[in-house]
């Protein structure tokens, strides 16, 4: 066992000792950081490479990561008891990624991520209707506090609702449904099966649009594109681990930390200086997240 594998094993054992919703929260926080870095790379490359091409290459890298499993036993790799859920996730993922990352490229990173967090209300609604989850009062407090922080950051009084903002909202609704679907899949499906269907399915859908708008990347851009695919695979794996053990409505507030990550990355790499409203909203988001973390420590909440 390598040092990296040993560290990963120790980390998983430590996390496994926590209550289930706290286990999920830790995985969500880690996934958020990985996926925010991936988003920043897409924003960087997206100034010259079409988004559908970026996403297609991303799916190819993810498929490559799953290829040994597929070649070893193709029937097992695609075996599922929930083909409709996988197909629904593939379709929603294609919409969510194309719309969401197009918005990310054209809007300030922190603003685009902030708008994406409107999905928290969609998650709560879908979780009630589809998963029949009980939404405890403290979870609503965390979700609402985070969403108010998002509203403060976007400052709708002075904002213009343009096409990219609408794309970000469309992506948020699709992502919320995906989160609920992943929660259902995580109860019975293998992680490899979920990622395989997503990688191959979305890649197939995006192949033609990517070919029609193809721009040949430079060597540096190829490196970034490969990193995007690798980070996406890691991030999705962490999210899957989260929703295998945690409830969707319990984990939603913790995902707000992605906004803090995006504000920092935006300031450092894109010179998008955070405003006072961004800082104030981020503090409220952190407060909601910490409240959710504290409340989940009580055994009767899971």
C-alpha positions in Angstrom: 0.0 0.0 0.0 1.4 3.4 -1.0 1.6 6.4 1.4 -1.3 8.1 -0.4 -3.5 4.9 -0.2 -2.6 4.6 3.5 -3.5 8.2 4.2 -6.8 7.8 2.3 -7.6 4.6 4.2 -6.9 6.3 7.6 -9.1 9.3 6.6 -12.0 7.1 5.6 -11.8 5.2 8.9 -11.8 8.5 10.9 -14.8 9.8 8.9 -16.7 6.5 9.2 -16.6 7.0 13.0 -18.8 10.1 12.7 -22.6 10.2 12.6 -23.9 9.5 9.1 -25.0 13.0 8.2 -21.6 14.4 9.5 -19.8 11.8 7.4 -21.7 13.1 4.4 -20.9 16.7 5.3 -17.2 16.0 5.4 -17.3 14.5 1.9 -19.4 17.4 0.6 -16.9 19.9 1.9 -14.0 18.1 0.2 -16.0 17.7 -3.0 -16.8 21.4 -3.0 -13.2 22.4 -3.0 -12.2 19.9 -5.7 -15.1 21.0 -8.0 -14.5 24.7 -7.4 -11.0 24.3 -8.6 -12.3 22.4 -11.6 -14.8 25.2 -12.3 -12.0 27.8 -12.1 -10.0 25.8 -14.7 -13.1 25.7 -17.0 -13.5 29.5 -16.7 -9.8 29.9 -17.6 -10.0 27.6 -20.7 -13.5 28.7 -21.6 -12.4 32.1 -22.9 -11.1 30.4 -26.0 -12.4 26.8 -26.1 -16.2 26.2 -26.4 -17.9 24.9 -23.3 -19.4 21.8 -25.0 -15.9 20.9 -26.2 -14.5 21.3 -22.7 -17.2 19.1 -21.2 -16.8 16.5 -24.0 -13.1 16.1 -23.2 -13.9 16.1 -19.5 -16.3 13.1 -20.1 -13.6 11.3 -22.2 -11.1 11.6 -19.3 -13.8 10.3 -16.9 -14.5 7.4 -19.3 -10.8 6.7 -19.4 -10.7 6.5 -15.6 -13.5 3.9 -15.8 -12.1 2.0 -18.8 -10.2 -0.7 -16.9 -13.5 -1.5 -15.0 -15.5 -1.5 -18.3 -13.0 -3.7 -20.1 -12.6 -6.1 -17.2 -16.4 -6.9 -17.1 -18.5 -4.8 -19.5 -21.7 -6.5 -18.3 -21.0 -5.7 -14.6 -19.9 -2.2 -15.4 -23.3 -1.3 -16.9 -25.4 -3.6 -14.8 -28.1 -1.6 -13.0 -31.5 -2.1 -11.5 -32.4 1.6 -12.2 -31.8 2.3 -15.9 -34.4 5.1 -15.9 -32.7 6.9 -13.1 -29.3 6.7 -14.9 -30.9 8.0 -18.1 -32.6 10.8 -16.3 -29.3 11.8 -14.6 -27.4 11.7 -17.9 -30.0 14.0 -19.5 -30.2 16.4 -16.6 -26.4 16.4 -16.3 -26.0 17.4 -19.9 -28.4 20.4 -19.4 -26.9 21.3 -16.0 -23.3 21.3 -17.1 -23.8 23.1 -20.4 -25.9 25.8 -18.9 -24.0 26.1 -15.7 -20.5 26.3 -17.1 -21.5 28.7 -19.9 -22.7 31.0 -17.1 -19.5 30.4 -15.1 -17.4 31.5 -18.1 -19.3 34.8 -18.6 -20.2 35.8 -15.0 -17.9 36.6 -12.1 -17.0 33.2 -10.5 -18.4 34.0 -7.1 -21.6 35.4 -8.6 -22.2 32.4 -10.8 -21.6 30.0 -7.9 -23.8 32.1 -5.7 -26.7 31.9 -8.2 -26.2 28.2 -8.4 -27.0 27.8 -4.7 -30.7 28.6 -5.4 -30.7 24.8 -5.9 -31.0 24.4 -2.1 -34.7 25.2 -2.1 -35.1 22.9 -5.1 -33.3 20.1 -3.2 -35.5 20.5 -0.2 -38.7 20.4 -2.3 -37.5 17.4 -4.4 -36.3 15.6 -1.3 -39.7 15.9 0.3 -41.7 14.9 -2.8 -39.4 12.1 -4.1 -37.3 10.8 -1.1 -40.0 11.6 1.5 -37.3 13.0 3.8 -38.3 14.9 6.9 -36.9 18.4 6.8 -36.1 19.3 10.4 -36.3 22.9 11.5 -32.6 23.3 12.0 -32.0 22.2 8.4 -34.3 24.9 7.1 -32.4 27.4 9.2 -29.1 26.4 7.6 -30.6 26.4 4.1 -32.4 29.7 4.4 -29.4 31.4 6.1 -27.2 30.3 3.2 -29.7 31.4 0.6 -30.1 34.8 2.2 -26.3 35.1 2.1 -26.5 34.3 -1.7 -29.1 37.0 -2.2 -26.9 39.6 -0.4 -24.0 38.7 -2.6 -25.9 38.9 -5.9 -27.5 42.2 -4.7 -30.6 41.8 -6.9 -31.6 45.5 -6.5 -28.8 46.5 -8.9 -28.5 43.3 -10.9 -29.7 42.8 -14.4 -31.3 39.4 -15.1 -29.6 38.5 -18.3 -29.4 35.3 -20.3 -26.4 34.0 -18.4 -28.2 34.5 -15.1 -31.1 32.5 -16.4 -28.8 29.7 -17.5 -27.3 29.6 -14.0 -30.8 29.2 -12.5 -31.7 26.5 -15.0 -28.5 24.7 -14.1 -29.4 25.0 -10.4 -32.8 23.4 -10.8 -31.3 20.5 -12.9 -28.5 20.0 -10.3 -31.0 19.8 -7.5 -32.8 17.0 -9.3 -29.5 15.3 -10.0 -28.6 15.4 -6.2 -31.9 13.7 -5.4 -31.4 11.1 -8.1 -27.8 10.4 -6.8 -29.2 10.0 -3.3 -31.5 7.3 -4.6 -28.8 5.6 -6.7 -26.3 5.7 -3.9 -28.5 3.4 -1.8 -28.2 0.5 -4.2 -25.7 1.2 -7.0 -21.9 0.9 -7.1 -19.9 4.1 -7.3 -18.2 2.8 -10.5 -21.6 2.2 -12.2 -22.9 5.7 -11.4 -19.8 7.4 -12.8 -19.6 5.0 -15.8 -23.1 5.9 -16.9 -22.5 9.6 -16.4 -19.2 9.6 -18.2 -20.3 7.6 -21.2 -23.8 9.0 -21.4 -23.0 12.7 -21.3 -20.0 12.2 -23.5 -22.2 10.6 -26.2 -24.7 13.4 -26.0 -22.0 16.1 -26.3 -20.0 14.4 -29.0 -21.8 16.0 -32.0 -22.0 19.5 -30.6 -18.3 19.4 -29.6 -17.3 18.2 -33.1 -19.3 21.0 -34.8 -17.6 23.7 -32.7 -14.1 22.2 -32.2 -11.2 24.4 -31.5 -7.7 22.8 -31.4 -6.3 23.3 -27.9 -2.7 24.3 -27.2 -0.5 21.9 -25.2 -1.1 24.0 -22.1 -4.8 23.9 -22.7 -4.7 20.1 -23.1 -3.0 19.9 -19.7 -5.8 22.0 -18.1 -8.5 20.0 -19.9 -7.0 16.7 -18.6 -6.9 18.2 -15.1 -10.6 19.2 -15.4 -11.5 15.6 -16.2 -9.5 14.2 -13.3 -10.9 16.7 -10.8 -14.4 16.0 -12.0 -14.0 12.3 -11.4 -12.6 12.9 -7.9 -15.3 15.4 -7.1 -18.2 13.2 -8.2 -16.7 10.3 -6.3 -16.7 12.4 -3.1 -20.2 13.6 -3.7 -21.4 10.0 -4.2 -19.8 9.0 -0.9 -21.6 11.9 0.8 -25.1 11.0 -0.5 -24.6 7.3 0.2 -24.6 8.1 3.9 -26.2 11.5 4.3 -29.7 12.9 3.7 -30.0 15.5 0.8 -31.6 18.2 3.0 -29.0 17.7 5.7 -26.0 18.1 3.4 -27.3 21.1 1.4 -26.0 23.8 3.8 -22.5 22.4 3.8 -22.2 22.8 0.1 -22.5 26.6 0.6 -18.7 26.6 1.4 -18.1 26.4 -2.4 -19.1 30.0 -2.5 -16.3 30.9 -0.1 -13.8 28.8 -2.2 -15.0 30.5 -5.4 -14.6 34.0 -3.9 -11.1 33.3 -2.8 -10.1 31.7 -6.1 -11.8 34.5 -8.0 -9.9 37.2 -6.1 -6.5 35.5 -6.4 -6.6 34.2 -10.0 -9.2 36.3 -11.8 -8.6 39.6 -9.9 -12.3 39.6 -9.0 -12.1 41.6 -5.7 -14.8 40.6 -3.2 -17.2 43.5 -2.3 -18.5 44.2 1.2 -21.8 42.5 0.2 -19.8 39.4 -0.9 -18.0 39.3 2.4 -21.2 39.8 4.4 -23.1 37.2 2.4 -20.2 34.7 2.8 -20.1 35.2 6.6 -23.8 34.5 6.7 -23.3 31.3 4.6 -20.5 30.2 6.9 -22.8 30.9 10.0 -25.5 28.8 8.4 -23.1 26.0 7.7 -21.7 26.0 11.2 -25.2 26.0 12.6 -26.1 23.0 10.5 -22.9 21.2 11.6 -23.6 21.8 15.3 -27.3 20.8 15.0 -26.3 17.5 13.2 -24.3 16.5 16.2 -27.5 15.8 18.1 -28.2 12.1 17.8 -32.0 12.5 17.3 -31.4 14.3 14.0 -29.5 11.5 12.3 
